[in-house]
Amino acid sequence: MKKLLTIEGMACGSCGMRVKADLEALRGIVKVDVDAFRGTAVVEAEEFSSVLVERAIKNAGYTLVKIV
């Protein structure tokens, strides 16, 4: 399954790389594409926990706004 995340606070490539690494570390996540300048991430997952995703983004220093 694919989910589109809207993330607040990312402003550069390093921000995107930090979010990508934290999301990829979650169990069940297969692929992550982050666009820091648009404030989005597309997550492809076998298993998806919105609670764990939100926690990973918060731990990276950003805010999850929406999951579609």
SVG drawing of the C-alpha trace seen along z (x, -y; Angstrom):
<svg xmlns="http://www.w3.org/2000/svg" viewBox="-6 -26 28 32">
<polyline fill="none" stroke="black" stroke-width="0.4" points="0.0,0.0 1.1,-3.6 0.4,-6.5 1.0,-10.2 2.2,-12.1 2.2,-15.9 5.0,-17.0 5.5,-20.5 8.9,-22.0 11.2,-20.4 13.2,-23.1 16.2,-21.4 17.6,-18.1 19.1,-17.2 15.6,-17.5 14.3,-15.1 17.1,-12.7 16.6,-12.6 12.8,-11.9 13.5,-9.3 16.0,-7.4 13.7,-7.5 10.7,-6.2 12.8,-3.5 13.8,-2.2 10.2,-1.3 9.1,2.3 7.0,3.0 8.2,-0.1 9.4,0.9 10.2,-2.4 10.2,-6.1 10.4,-9.1 10.6,-12.5 10.3,-15.9 11.4,-18.3 10.6,-21.4 7.0,-20.3 6.7,-18.9 5.6,-15.5 6.6,-11.9 5.3,-8.9 5.6,-5.7 5.2,-2.3 4.6,0.3 3.6,3.9 2.5,2.8 1.6,-0.8 1.1,-2.2 0.1,-5.9 1.1,-6.1 4.7,-4.8 5.0,-7.0 3.9,-10.1 6.3,-9.3 9.2,-8.8 8.5,-12.1 8.2,-13.9 11.5,-12.3 13.2,-13.7 12.0,-17.2 9.0,-17.6 5.2,-17.5 2.9,-15.1 0.0,-17.1 -1.9,-14.6 -1.9,-11.0 -3.8,-10.2"/>
</svg>
